[in-house]
């Protein structure tokens, strides 16, 4: 067996082994807090395929998508401006550092006050929590574009928009993606938190409701779903990133 | 074609001000090949950046065909020393060459042809779909040269373009530049710290002093063309010119050494 095949086997076998251990351990334990994995899986099937899919999963994921998209658009556009304007950047940095230091969950009461208990408050919370990693990374990436590349665009009289689209953004892309990756895991956390306060649906709401009605098995099935969603989102993100940043990996391998 | 008159450049202000360039004047004629040579750190690159309009001078002026150069002119292209930093790594070789042409009013088909021609002229036909980082250093600099040529400049500035390639590649690229100058009829200003290179390439060598920079001497190079790496460099005249430039560059250094107190 080649080394690569061995690694892939280990990669697949380890999670399965962990599952098997939990299965065996919980099966006979009769613990109230840790119901048998078999029960959790069957509850998972009953609950999420597809009983509560439209009522809870779809609202959760669409809030997450809306909040994340808002954070990407806001973080990148503001980051591009601040990355290119040194004076503005210096003015804005203390403000950004202060706002970033506020834990987003502290804004839940405020968000409910302003946006009510519907989707808007939740989207706001996800966006505000996700915007900072993207914003700061975009600023760094844009401010750090290789000066010779910018000189090259000046020599060849490249217009402002072309420079932004074809030079500045691609050059900053590796850093922007790093920020987006951090924000992606934040978005899931904030989605759950926002749904645990003043909510009527969503995966976070379901987990809390299950716990309150002593449906511990269902609660675990919700937690399991969140883990799977996080894993799935990350996998999709990695796929997109690999495609867009293929040049970057190649260039780094070429230089190294 | 290009007139550099009384250029000076001072960095900083007050007590911390350092004068990089004191007073530099020279002219470049149409289709002339002028090399600018000087000791390390003499402000060659600074001078070239001023000539290209990337950097503003503290005093004096640069004129291209009678018009003052305040920003990079359309008739000018510049090949940077560090090809790995001046080529766009996210664009293919062809896209790198094509990119500056976007602004020019050229039909798409003509643009593709211009790119292919430029790549062929530097010996890179068939490499258009590759990425710069998949090529060797010498080939990357060829891409940068092709990009400059496809832009169809009347004057091409080159900033120590062959400083980071090996000796054999360097000789090849020198001959390439001479051939392209002939084919495209482009005026070239070529900055180098390599004395042999300056004499081998140029019609005229502008010798700069160390900082604060002035023009030490302007030297005509009446060597016959076409030049050849072996036969041109065998000529007694080549050796004399080379020695002349060498002395001119070394002289001010010795003068300065004499002025340094013995305790240092």
Interface residues (C-beta under 8 A of the other chain):
Chain A: X146 X148 X149 X151 X152 X154 X155 X156 X157 X158 X159 X162 X166 X167 X170 X171 X173 X247 X248 X250 X251 X254 X255
Chain B: X52 X54 X71 X72 X74 X76 X77 X78 X80 X82 X84 X85 X86 X88 X89 X90 X91 X99 X100 X102 X103 X131 X133 X134 X147 X151
